[in-house]
């Protein structure tokens, strides 16, 4: 996969003024070469020059043959976790809670009781462990029947409590708090509940205000159905899974903190740039705490954020279920984000990142 993408990416002579056309050629060639991939969006920003490239190829809506536009919003799924983690860390900066606090101290009583009844030691799980996926929590999307019900009843409106109940009725803890890494959407919907408890607002509004979307220029980023759709957001991308169009799938199946944000790719990338440039937190030490790897063997996961090393560039970011990937590379001040419109082709989005770097830095050593 990566070798093929490199061949496509480096097929033309590298010229500084040809980056946009070369990115477009790369996207067009990739979509043409993969019959199961309806469309691809790329967003690239060189922070040193200020140049930005918004690229799209293929279809947004395959049934109506509507072309994909790079400015369209899409469900970014687990990329949302980075925003939620940042919001929790803003509460830490305010002194509302501490990373070392037990989960049980801050979790609403009904959710805590469900977890304790299933053997979860919430009095020994810390907020930091939940943020870093090291709390011992399993995750409700891992229950096969959960996805089956969501797809069979696409209009079903899920609640956070129902999702936690799905977990405790189906799966056991994966270990003791702090013992191991286990990626957990459930952990992040619990963090969403904590944000709601201390702000008195739904998780969408809580994240928006704590992270300060307005200051960051995130004018077309919102939690779907928890907030009004912004004016001028434009039509949302149709995102497919095995050919099934998820457009009408109620967002509540992945809404309350583990996912939930709709955003265009340039704003998703822009958020990472703002975050990693130190413009979200009041104190630089907070960002350092967020980025510190808690699981070096699991993508260097910190608090709601992964690390990546590719072509000699070290970056930070996250990925989402539907095939969204975004990274910011601080040393080169480079943002790269990619999204596919077919979930089963998600690996293409991952592989597109080093391919884009190869276009921008054709002589860079490959690692």
Secondary structure, 3 states (H helix, E strand, C coil): CHHHHHHHHCCCCCCHHHHHHHHHHHHHHHHHHCCCCCEEEEEEEECCCCEEEEEEEEEEECCCCEECCCCCEEECHHHHHHHHHHHHHHHHHHCCCCCCCEHHHHCCHHHHHHHHHCCCCCCCCEHHHHHCCCCCCCCHHHCHHHHHHHHHCCCCCCCHHHHHHHHHHHCCCCCCCCCCCCCCHHHHHHHHHHHHHHHCCCHHHHHHHHHCHHHHCCCCCEEECCECCCCCCCCCCCCEECCEECCCCCHHHHCCCCCCEEEEHHHHHHHHHHHHCCCCCCCHHHHHHHHCCCECCCCCECCCCEEEEECCEEEEEEEECCCEEEEEECCCCEEEEEEECEHHHHHHHHHHHHHHHHHHCCCCCCC
